[in-house]
Amino acid sequence: MENFNQTILHEYPHPIAKCYENVMGARDAVERWEKIRQLYEATLKYCSCIAIAEYLQTEHEDQRINTALSYLSKPTMGHWFNLFRLCSGYCRNQGKSLFPESAFDKIKDRPDLIAGFNKIKTFLETGKHFQSEAVSLLAYLELWVTYRNRTSGHGAPQRAHIEELNPFLEKAFIDVLLNLSILKQATLVFLSDIRAERHSFVHLLYRLMGTSKIAIRDYITSKENALLGLDNCLLICSPENEIPVLSVHPLMIFSNDDVYLLHSSDLKHNVEYICHHSGAFYSADRIYEDFKEKLGAFFPGYAAETGIDSEGIYSNAVKMSLLDGIIEEEERNSLDAMRHQLGLSDERAKGLEETVFSKLGILVDSAIEPKTNPQAPIIIPYEQASREIGINKHEFSRILFYPYASVRLGFWAELVSRLASQAFKNNMAFSMVAPDPSADYDSSAMIALLASADDIMNMYQPDLVIMVPSFSQSFMELFHKKFQKISCSLMTVDTEFYEYDYFKEHGLPVPPVVQIDNYEGGRLAAGILMRSLIKEGSDIKLLVMPGIEDAPHSKARIQGFEDAIRYKHPDARIRMLPSANFQREKARQIMDNYCEDIDIAKYQGIFCCNDEMALGVYASLNHKFDNNLNFGIVGFNNTLEMQHSVLMDKRGWLKGTISQNFPEYISAIIQVAKKLLRGSPVEQKYLIKPIEIHK
């Protein structure tokens, strides 16, 4: 570790190296804890600035990122983390990210990172002891942000805690940097001046790696390659040839012989920056025009001629503060400061917040984190509520459908319609609470709903909850807190709870699940491609597009597909494309980029883990190729739009899809629901046999 200490101090970017120097020079445990916090903040913001700068070089097609960028006027550490996650992920999918995919994989060979993760989780969830064996960089950083908010925004912890946690936090940070070794390979430089000399342009550069600023050899280019307009800016060099390739201005600036990172803007005439190792702030009126030029487009209604859309900016900031379903104290302070900057009255700001809460399906009281321990929610007994509105409980049962995904998409829209219809026929009152349609498969929207679980359960008073649980770790952690005293039956469809220990620990039955046999569906999809395209003895090359990364049902479909292909063709080459999160537009973008890099004609076909992605791939190919391309596309779900597209496909590329067998699927859900409501025993898992649909 001693050797790596010197590596950080001499070879990592200046903001990180200087903060680490402060950690090494701390006089006692409390000061060291504070310096470690500043070190993490500087590192996360530095990475986020690079990721944002990379995204700004693209076509800005990701609406989630565009919305997230709008709260750079007053970002919290949670906002910085979200931007790093979104921007780096988007640029990696585009093949344009400095950060390699491997940096974000789950890792088992970073023992200090894993130990730090488990220590923080154990502190955050009193009474539990965590022993995770593998952790991803993003999972650790997200957990650290939660820890930082709990201990900084809500008052520093006791000395005993600090002395216990310091070694874990410090060693885990070393593993963070080891996993982000690209930071020392991509040199940070300051371009102080550009001179024209005859037919060349001379760039005067200073290397800002380690704790000192060092002048380096001039960078000389032709006029065409000159970095005109970037003098007095910070740039990132290519790891391969040390040539400046990415401007991080105005997210980071160099002033007073130090590096400053963006802190806030009043969106009128000033941008404020902070030097994390010194704590100094720098107000830069002169940079405001650069800030407006680079980022102004992401603020709703932003235009120099018409002023700014203060209400739109504030509403977006509220929405992003609710990613975990709760506005914490630090986020509340940030929103209050923004409200004053934007000139909004208390009454108007409250009205905008209530509008955002309503759109997200969150009740106001559940979204505001109290500064003292909250009182238990007032629950009106079902029998009392029934009497008040003249309902006899035994006349029907109340069913609440609680999915993690938006229901605007084909599969979910059909499932909900069929389920509601059959529930009515079986004397069940069907209700649903679901994410806003714009959320698609964003688990943060489900988490926001889950944060209001107490109010939702009190409002609907269900006898049975049919949940489609998200498989994200954040969802499971919040579920544990919200459903400890669940008083009605619970079952799941499509996905299931994969952590059964929670239910056993609380003496609760493990919820049964009704879902399609995803593995068998993947095998059927392979059969469609093999019969329609693949000839014996041919060189087999296929593509696969996953759904949500690490989603068990997506992985099962892929496994079934691969097993079926390799059983018939052991030497087949199957190439995995980036995950498109089950989204059509993202699938189209991924395929557009992929077709630029390889000869698609060398592949026989692609299996997409849902129909939305299959149609996105079809749209991409339809734009680039003519009828001479011999290629097959197979989807999954058999949505109405996919059925129509297969029939109308004149290219012959859409070979088929996999039906989730809705008649049998819905019948199984209703039958399991009836058993649960009667108190009859049920099986743990009900697998529905999929059906192959092809031309």
N, C-alpha and C positions, 0 to 999 in steps of 0.2 A: 504493500500500500504506500510505503514511503516513496518509492520510485514514481508511482502514479501521481502522488501529490505534486511532485516536480513537473510532471507532464502537464497537469492542469495549469499550473502557474506559468508555464512557458509556451504551451502549444495550443491551448484552448482559447476561444474568442475573449477579447478584453473584458466585456461585462461579466462573464462567468469567472475568469481568472481573478479579477479584482475582488469579487465577492468571496471567492474561495480563500483568497489571501486574508480577508477579514475573519473568516472562520478560524484559520490557523492562528491568528493573533488574538483571539478572544481570551479575556482574562478569567472568566468564570463560566459555570455551566449555563446560567441564565443568558448572559451575553452571547455565548456560543449558540444557544437555541435560537435566539433572534437572528443571528448572522446566517444560520443554516436556512431559516425561513426566507431571508432575502436572497440567498443563493438559489433556492428552488424557484422563487418568483422570477428572478432575472433569467434563469435558464428556460423556463416555460415560455416567457414572453419573447425571448430571443428566437426560439424555435418557431413560435407562432408568427412572428414578424416575417421570417423567411417563407413560411408556408403561405401567408397572405400575399406576399410579394409575388410568389410563383403563380398564385391564382389570378392576380391582377394582370398577368401576361396572357391569360387565356381569354376565351370569348364570354366569360361571366355567365355561363348557362345554368348554373346550379342555384335555384331560387332559395334553398335553405341557407346557402352561404351568403347570398346577396342580402338576405334578411339579417343574418348574424352580423354582417359588416356594419349594419346601420347603428349598432350600439357601441361602435368604437369611440363615440363621443364621450362616454363615461364607462369604460369597460371594467368589470370585476375580474378576479382571477378565474372564476368559473367561465366567464365569457372568453378569456384568452385560451383556456383549455379547449373549449368548444370550437373555436376558430382553428386551432392547431389540428384537432381531430378531423374536422370537416375539410379544410383546405388541403392538408397533406394527403388525405384519402382521395379527394377528387383529382389532385395532380398526379398521384401514383397511378390511378386508373387511366389517366391520359398519357402516362409514360413521360411526365415532365416534372418529376419531383426530385429534389436533392436527396430526400430521405428514402433509403431503400426499403422495400417491402419487408425484408428480414428484421428491420429494426422494430417492427410492430407485431411480430409473431410472439406467441406464448413461449416462454423460455423456462427451462428447468436447470440450466447451468449457471444461474446468477443467484447463489445462495443468500447473499446479503440483501438483494432486492426482494426475494421471497420472504426472508425473515422480517424485513421492514414492513412489507405488506401485511403479513400476519399480525405483527405487533400493533400496527395502526388499527386494523380491523378489530382486534381484541379490545383495544381502548375505546373505540367508537361504539361497540356493542357489548356493554358490560354484562358479565355473566357467561360469556361464550369464549371459547378458545379455538382459534382458527389455525389450520395446518395445511394451507394450500401448498401444492407441490410445483405449480407452474403459474407464472404471472406474465402478462403482457405489459409493455411499457405504458400504453394508454390506460390500462386498468390501474396501474400503480399511481400514475399522475392524477387520475380522476379521484382516487382515494385520498391522495395527499391534499388535493384542493379541499375536499370535505373536511379533513383533519385541520387544515390551516384555517378554514372558516370557523370551525368550532372553537379553536384555541386562540385565534387572533381577533376575529370579529366579535367574539362573545366573552373576552377576558382571558388573560394568560393563565395557563395551568400552574399547579403548585410545583415548587422546586423539586420534590421527590419524583414527580412525573417527568420533569425536564431531564433530570440526571439519568433516569432510566431510559428515556426515548432517544436522547442525543446520539449515542453510539449507533443505534439502529438507523436513524435518519441519515447520519453522515455516511455510513457504509453503503446504504441503499443508493445514495446519490452517486457514489463512485460507480456502482453498477449501471445507473442511468446513463452516465457519460460513456462508460464502456460500450453500452448498447447504441449510443449516438456518437460513435467515433467519427462519423462523417463531419461533425462540427469542427474537428481539428484538421480535417483534410480540406475543407472548403474555407479558404482564408478570407477573413474580413479585412477590407482595405478602405482607406479614405482617399478619395481623389481630390487633391487640394487645388490642382490647376491643370489647364490644357494649353500648350503652346503650339502655334503653327510654325514649322521650320521647313521652308522650301516646299517639298512635296509630301512632307510627313507631319503627323501630329504627335507631340510628345505629352504623355500623361504622367504627372508627378503623383506617385502613390506612396502611402504610408501603411505599413503592415500593423494591424491592430490585433495581434494574437499574443496571449500572455499578458503580463502586467505593464508592459512598456510599449510606446509607439516607436516604430523603427522605420526609417526611410528605406525603400527598396529600389531596385533597378527600374528606371523609367520604362513605361510601356509605350512603344512606338507603333503607330498604325498609319494606314493610308487615310485619306479624307473620308472614304466610304465607311471605314470601320471605326472612325473616331467616336468617342463617347461624348459627343457634343450635347450640352445641356445637363450633364451629370457631374460637372465640377462642383466641389463642395458637398458631395454626396458620399454616403457609405455604400459599398458594393460587396457582393460575395463572388469569390473567384471559383472557377471550375476546378474540381478536385483533380482532373486529369492534367491540365496544362497551366493552372494558376492564372488564367486570363479572366478579368472581370466580366461576369455574364449576367448578374442579377442585381438590380438596384433595390435597396430596402428603404429608400427615401420615399416618403417622409415618416415612415414607421419608426425609424431609428435615425438619429442625427449625431454629428460630431461637433462639439462646441466646448470651449474652455479646456481643450486638451483631454476631453473625456467623451465617452459614448453615453448618450441619453436615449431611453426608450419611451415610446408614446405613453402618456398618462391620461390625458383628456383633452377635450376641446369645447369651447362655449358655442361653437357652430356660428359664430358671428364674425370674429376677427382674430381669435387667439387659439394657439395650440400649446399645450403644456406637456413637458417631458420630464422624466425623472432619471437620475443616475442612481442605480440601486445600491452600489457599494458605498457611496458618500451620502446618500439621502438628499442630495441637492436637486432642486427643481429649476427648470429653465423654461421661461415663457417666450414663445417664438412667434411674434406677430408676422415677421417676414416670411415665415414658412406656411402661413395660413393659406395663401393662394395655391401652393403646391398640394396641401392637404385637400383643399376643395377640388382641385383638378383630378387628383387620384381617386378620392373616395366620395366626393360629393354625389355621384350618380347613385350611390347605394342608400342615400337618405331620402325617404319618400318626399316627393314634391320639391326637392332641393333645386333651386335655380337662382342665380344671382339677381335676375330681373324681378322675380316674384317673391324673394325671401325663402324661408325654409318652412316645411310642414312640421311645426312643433308638435302637434298632436300625434302625427304619424310616427315621428321619432320616439316619442314617449311611449306610445302603445307598443312599438316593436321592442323597446327595452324591457317593458313589463313582461311581454310574452317570453323573451329569452331568459328572464329571471325566474320564470316558472318551469324551467326544464325539469327540475326535481319536484315540482308541485308545490313548493313553498318559497315565499320571499323571505330570505333570512335577514338578519339585522344589518349585515354589511350591504346586502343588496338594497334594503330599504333606504339606508343612508345614501347610497349611490343614486337611487331614484329621486330622493328628495333634492339632492344637489342638482341633478339634471332638470328637475321641475323648475327650480329657481333660475337656472341658466336659460331655459326656454320661455320663461315668463308666464308659466301656467299657474292659475290659482289653485289653492288646495281643493276647492270644490270641483273644478274642472278635471284635475288630475285623478281625483277619486272616481269621477264618472267614467273616465277613460279606462281606469283599472277594472271597474265593474263590467265594462263592455268586454274587455279581454277575458276576464274570468268566465263570463257567460259563454263566449265563443269556444273556450276550452273545456266547458262543462265543469268548472270548478266553482264551488261556493266560496264567497268572500272570506268568511271566518276561518275556513280550513286552509286558505292560501297565505294568511298572514301569520308568521311565526311569533308566538307570544314571547315576551321577555321574561316571564315567570312561568312556572308549571301551569299548563292549562287545566281547567276543570274538565271532568269527564263530560262527553256530549250527552245532551238530554235525549234519551231514546223513549219514544212513545210506544208502549206495548201494542203489538199487532191487534189484539182483541179490542183494546180501547179505540184505536184508530178505526177499526172495522165498524164498531158501534156508532161512532160519530158520523160516518158517512153511509150508514144503513146497509152494510155488507155482512153477510154471514160467511165466516171464514171457510166453512165446509162446502160452500157451493162451488168453489173453484180454487185452483192453486196459482200462485203468482210466480212467474218465471222471469228472471232478469238475465239477459244476454249481455256479456261483458267482454268484447273482443279487443285485442291489442292493435288491430289494423283498422284502417278506414274501410267502410263498407261500400264505397262508391265503385270499387273495382268489380269486374265481372263475377268472379267466383264468390266473393263475399255477398254481393247484392243478391245473387240467386239463392245462396244458402239461407240468408236471413228471410227472404220472401217465402221460401218453402217451409222453413222452421216456424215462422209466425202463423202460416196457414194451418199447418198440422197441429200446432199447439192449441189454436182455437177449436179445432175439431175434437180435441181431446180434453176440453174443459179446462184449459190453462190460459191465464191472462198473460200475454207475452209483452215484455217491455225490453228496451235496449238502451244502454248508455255506451257510446262509442267515440273514438277520436274524431276530430274535425276532418272532413274529406281531404283537405290539403296536406294532412300528415302522412298519408299513404302508410308505409310500414315503419315509420319513425317511432321507436319504442319510447322516446321521451314523452310523446303525446299520451301513451297509455299510462306512463308513470305519473303524469300530471293528473289523470283521472283517478288513479289509485290513491293519490294523496287526499282525495275527497271521499274516500270509501265510506267513512263514518256517516257523512251526510247523505251519500247515495243510498246506503242501506237503510237509513232512517226514512228517506223519502219514498223508496219503492217497497220497503218491507217485504222482500221476496221470501218465498218458501224454498226456492232453489235458485242458485246462481250457476249459470252455464258460462264458464270463463274460457277465453282463448288466451292463455298466459304468454307473456313475452319471455324469452329465454335469456334476457339480459340480466346481468348480475345486479344492477341497480333496481330492477323490477322486483327480483326475489327478495332483496333486503327490505324494500318498502312493504312488500306483501307480508313478510314475517311480522312487521310491526302493526300493520293495519288489520290483519285477520286472526289475531291471537284469540279473540273472543267471538269468532264467527258462530252464529246461532242458527244457521240454516244449512241445508244440504248444498254440496258443491260438486260439480263435475266439470270436465274440460272436453273440448272438441278441437280437432286439427293439431294442436300442440298439447303438451302435458307438462306437469311439474316434474322436473328431473332430480330435484333434491327432496327425497322422501323423508329424510331424517326429521325435518321440521315437524311434519304431521305426527310422527311417532313420538317425538319429544313432548308434544302437547296433548297426547292422547286422542288425536283426531284421526278419523279414517282417511286413508290416502284416496284422493278424488279419482274416480274412474275416468277413463278417457275413451272417446269414440273418435277414430281417425282412419284415414285411408291407409292401406298397406303401401307406404311410399316406396319401399324397396322393390316390391313386385311391380309397382307402376314404372319404376326405372327400367326394370327388365323388359316390360312390354314396349317401352319407348325404343329400346335397343332393337327389338324385333322389327319394329316398323322400318327403321333405317336399314337394317341388314337385308330385309326382303326387297326393299324398293331401290337400293343403290349398290349394295356391295356384292361383287362377284367373287366366286371361289378363286383363290390364288392371287387376288389383287392386293396391292399395297394399301393397307387400311390406315387412314388418317382422319380422325374425327375431333370435333371441338365440343366442349361442354361449357355452358354458362350457368354458374351457381346462382342461388337466390340470395338470401341474407347470409353474410359470412358467419360460419359456425352454427347456423340453424340446423338442428337435428333432422327435421323433415327434408330439408334440401340435401343434406349430406346422405340421407338414406336413399333418396332418388338417384343421386349420382353413383352411389355404391352399387345399386341394383343395375344401373346402366352399364357401368364398367365391368361388373362380373359377367353379365350376359354377353357383352362384346368379346371379352377375353376367353370365355368358354369356347366360343366358336372360332375366334381368331386370336390366339395367344400372343402373336407378335404385333397386334394392332397398337398404333400410337394414338393416345388420347390426350389432347392438350386442354388444360383448364384455363379459361379466360377469367378476367377479373369479375368479381361479384357485381351484379347490377341491382341488388336489393329488390328483386321482383318488379322493377320499374321499367316501363317501355322506353322512355326517353333515354334513360341511362344505358340501356342495352343498345340502343341505336348509336349512341356516342361511342361506346366501347367498340362496337363493330366497325364504325367509321374509322377509328384510329387503327384498329387491327388490320384492316384492309390496306392501309397505307404502308404497312411494314412487311406483309407477307403476301404470297400468291395464293389467294383463297381457292383457286381452281385445283390446287393440290390436295384439298380436303374434300371428303365425300359428303359431309353433313355436320349438323350441330344439334345437340339436345339441350333445350332450355328448360329450366326447372319450373317455369310457369308460362302460360300463354301470352301474358303481357310482354315478357322478354322475347318470346318467339316472334311476336308481331313487330317489336322494335328491330330485331335482326333482319326480318323480312323487309322493313322499310329502308334500312341501310343498303342492303344488297340491291333492292329494286331501283335505288337511285344511282348505283354505280355500275351495274352489269345488265347485259341483255339476255335474251332467252338461251344463248349458247352455254351458259353456266350450268353444269350438271351438279346440282347441290340439293341437299335435303334438310328441312327444318322440322323438328318435332317439339311440341310444347307439352304442357301438363295443365289440366283443369277442365278442358272442353267448354270454355266460355261461349256464350252465344256469338260474340264477335269472332272468335276463332273458328267456330263452325261455319259462319258466313264467309270468312276469309279463305278457308280451305276450299269451299265450293267455287268461289269466284277467282281463285288463283290461276291466272293464265300462264304464269311462268313455270308452274309445276314444282315449285320449291317446297311448299307447305305439304308435307307428307302425312301429317296427322297429329293427334294429341291423345292425352290420357284422361278419360272421364273419371271423376271421383264418385260416380254411381250414386247420384243424389237420392233416388228413391230408397235404396237400402240404407244410405247414410242417415237420412232424416228419420227413417223408421227406427233405426237403432238408437238415435238420440232420444226420441220420444219414449221408447220402451225403457231405457235406462233411467230417464227422468221419472217415469211412473214408479219404478221400483224404489228409487231413492225417496220419493214422496210418501210411499207406503211403509218405508222402513225395511224393505226386503233386501236380502243380500245381493250384491252385484259383483261382477268380475272386475279385475283391475284394468284390463284393456280389451277393447272391442275393435278389431281390425276389419275394415271394409275392403272387399275385393274390387280393385279398379277394373275399368273396361277400356280396351284398346279401340280408338276411333281412327280410321284411316280411309284414304281414298279407295 
